[in-house]
Amino acid sequence: MRAAGRSPARIVWGVVKPVLLVVVVVLLVAEFVSPRTEQYAEARRLEQRQGEGAMLVTRSGWQFEGDSVYRFGAIRADNVVLDLTRYRFDERRVIEATHANRAYWDEGAWLLEGVTTTRIFDDRTESDYQPAAAWETALTPTQLERLLRDIESQAPSELWEYANFLQSQNLQADQPLLYFWEKVLMPLTMGSLVLIAASFVFGPLRSVAAGRRVFFWRGDGAHL
């Protein structure tokens, strides 16, 4: 190609164009295809084990919010939270524990069912039971589902929104941000490899021995 009069920049650009297409396709798959197909596969496996109409249930987890710590037994695909427990703190002391058999999302708000509340005092405890009660929280079904779903299976946009939610609650968001940048930057490394390869083809290493070129190539590959 050089003998035909094409400049190195034009040659490199001709190689980079299909790589950019692959990068875009990989990003689109990570954002729109992989999370949905994984959930569909999990639902199909559950249906095969438990029969048609089985409800997909996401694993349990913990979450901080304000002066409270929540434990969620599970969240179903129909936005029903099972086995919810809330611990309220005054500084480092537990002052109230609330357990609900389930919580469901109804017209933009959460409603608890089978609610037992225990208030803890210095010299005694008091308990009461309510068949139903409102649950005041900033958590939405989408945020809960992201909290309890395996973080590796979430799309980049979901990881970014989840990290912003954690930061708004003054919580560490290192893990979702780490997976976010990993998923975003992984396709871009393909383009960087093309540029590195171009430096070997058109750079000063063309004039050195083959063994030295292999040495530099293996070193750059191990670094990446």
C-alpha positions in Angstrom: 0.0 0.0 0.0 2.9 2.3 0.8 4.3 1.5 -2.6 1.0 2.5 -4.2 1.4 6.0 -2.7 -1.1 5.7 0.2 0.0 7.6 3.4 0.3 5.7 6.7 -2.6 7.8 8.1 -5.0 6.6 5.3 -3.9 3.0 5.8 -4.5 3.2 9.5 -7.8 4.9 9.0 -8.9 2.1 6.7 -8.1 -0.4 9.4 -9.7 1.6 12.2 -13.1 2.0 10.5 -14.2 -1.7 10.8 -12.8 -1.8 14.3 -15.0 1.2 15.2 -18.0 -0.6 13.9 -17.1 -3.6 16.0 -16.7 -1.3 19.1 -20.2 0.2 18.5 -21.7 -3.3 18.1 -20.1 -4.5 21.3 -21.3 -1.5 23.3 -24.8 -1.9 22.0 -24.8 -5.6 22.9 -23.6 -4.9 26.4 -26.3 -2.2 26.8 -29.4 -3.7 25.2 -28.9 -7.4 24.5 -26.8 -9.1 27.2 -28.8 -8.0 30.3 -32.2 -8.9 28.7 -31.1 -12.3 27.3 -29.6 -13.3 30.6 -32.8 -12.5 32.5 -34.8 -14.4 29.8 -32.4 -17.4 30.2 -32.8 -17.3 34.0 -36.6 -17.2 33.6 -36.6 -20.1 31.2 -34.4 -22.2 33.5 -36.8 -21.4 36.4 -39.8 -22.3 34.3 -38.3 -25.6 33.3 -37.6 -26.5 37.0 -40.9 -25.2 38.5 -43.3 -25.3 35.6 -45.0 -22.7 33.4 -45.9 -19.5 35.1 -43.0 -19.7 37.7 -42.0 -16.3 39.0 -38.4 -15.2 38.6 -37.0 -14.2 42.0 -33.8 -12.1 42.5 -31.4 -12.9 45.3 -31.5 -11.2 48.8 -29.4 -8.2 49.7 -28.8 -5.3 52.1 -29.1 -1.5 51.6 -28.5 1.6 53.6 -30.9 4.6 53.4 -30.7 7.5 55.7 -30.8 6.3 59.3 -32.1 2.8 58.3 -30.6 -0.4 57.1 -32.8 -2.8 55.0 -32.6 -6.5 54.4 -34.5 -7.8 51.5 -35.3 -11.5 51.3 -36.0 -11.4 47.6 -37.7 -9.4 44.9 -40.0 -11.1 42.3 -40.4 -10.1 38.7 -43.8 -8.6 39.5 -42.1 -6.0 41.9 -43.1 -7.8 45.1 -40.5 -7.7 47.8 -40.5 -10.7 50.1 -39.3 -10.9 53.8 -38.4 -7.2 54.3 -36.7 -6.1 57.5 -35.8 -2.5 58.4 -33.5 -1.5 61.2 -33.5 2.1 62.4 -30.5 3.6 64.1 -29.9 6.5 66.5 -26.2 7.0 65.8 -24.9 3.4 66.4 -27.8 2.1 68.5 -30.8 0.2 67.1 -34.0 1.9 68.2 -36.5 0.2 66.0 -36.9 -3.1 64.0 -39.7 -3.5 61.4 -40.5 -6.7 59.6 -43.0 -7.1 56.7 -44.0 -10.3 55.0 -44.0 -8.6 51.7 -44.1 -5.2 50.0 -45.7 -4.4 46.7 -45.6 -1.4 44.4 -49.0 0.2 43.9 -49.6 3.4 41.9 -46.1 4.9 42.5 -45.8 3.9 46.2 -44.9 0.9 48.3 -47.4 -0.8 50.6 -46.3 -3.2 53.3 -48.3 -6.3 54.4 -48.0 -8.2 57.6 -46.0 -5.5 59.5 -44.5 -6.1 62.9 -42.7 -3.2 64.5 -40.5 -3.5 67.6 -39.3 -0.3 69.4 -36.3 -0.7 71.6 -35.8 1.4 74.7 -33.2 1.3 77.4 -35.3 -0.7 79.8 -38.0 -2.4 77.6 -39.3 -3.2 74.1 -42.7 -2.5 72.6 -44.2 -4.4 69.6 -47.3 -3.8 67.5 -48.7 -5.5 64.5 -50.4 -3.9 61.4 -52.0 -5.8 58.6 -50.9 -3.0 56.1 -48.7 0.1 56.2 -47.1 2.6 53.9 -43.4 2.4 53.2 -41.8 5.7 52.8 -38.6 5.3 50.8 -36.7 6.7 47.8 -36.1 3.1 46.5 -38.1 2.3 43.4 -38.7 -1.3 42.0 -36.0 -0.6 39.3 -33.4 0.4 41.9 -34.2 -2.6 44.1 -33.9 -4.9 41.2 -30.5 -3.5 40.3 -29.5 -3.7 44.0 -30.3 -7.4 44.2 -29.3 -8.5 40.7 -25.8 -9.7 40.0 -23.8 -6.6 39.2 -21.9 -8.3 36.4 -25.1 -8.8 34.4 -26.2 -5.2 34.5 -26.0 -2.8 31.5 -23.5 0.1 31.6 -26.4 2.7 31.9 -27.9 0.7 34.8 -24.5 0.6 36.6 -24.1 4.3 36.1 -27.6 5.1 37.5 -27.0 2.7 40.4 -23.7 4.4 41.2 -25.4 7.8 41.2 -28.1 6.5 43.6 -25.5 5.1 46.0 -23.6 8.4 45.9 -26.8 10.3 46.6 -27.1 8.2 49.8 -23.5 9.0 50.7 -22.5 5.4 50.1 -19.5 4.0 48.3 -20.1 3.4 44.6 -16.7 1.9 43.7 -18.0 -1.5 42.6 -20.7 -0.4 40.1 -18.3 2.3 38.8 -15.5 -0.2 38.4 -17.8 -2.5 36.3 -19.2 0.4 34.4 -15.8 1.6 33.2 -14.7 -2.0 32.6 -17.6 -2.5 30.2 -17.2 0.9 28.5 -13.5 0.8 28.1 -13.1 -2.9 27.1 -14.3 -2.3 23.5 -12.0 0.8 23.2 -9.0 -1.4 23.9 -9.6 -2.9 20.5 -8.9 0.4 18.9 -5.8 1.0 21.0 -4.4 -2.4 19.8 -4.8 -1.3 16.2 -2.8 1.9 16.9 -0.1 -0.1 18.7 0.0 -2.5 15.7 0.4 0.5 13.4 3.4 1.7 15.3 5.1 -1.6 14.7 4.3 -1.6 11.0 5.2 2.0 10.2 7.5 2.9 13.2 11.3 2.6 13.6 11.0 -1.1 14.7 10.8 -2.0 11.0 14.5 -1.5 10.7 15.5 -3.7 13.6 15.8 -7.5 13.9 12.7 -9.7 14.1 13.6 -11.0 17.5 13.6 -7.5 18.9 10.2 -6.7 17.3 8.8 -9.9 18.9 10.2 -8.8 22.3 8.5 -5.4 22.2 5.3 -7.0 20.9 5.2 -9.5 23.8 6.0 -6.7 26.3 3.2 -4.5 25.1 0.7 -7.4 25.0 1.5 -8.3 28.6 1.1 -4.7 29.7 -2.3 -4.5 28.2 
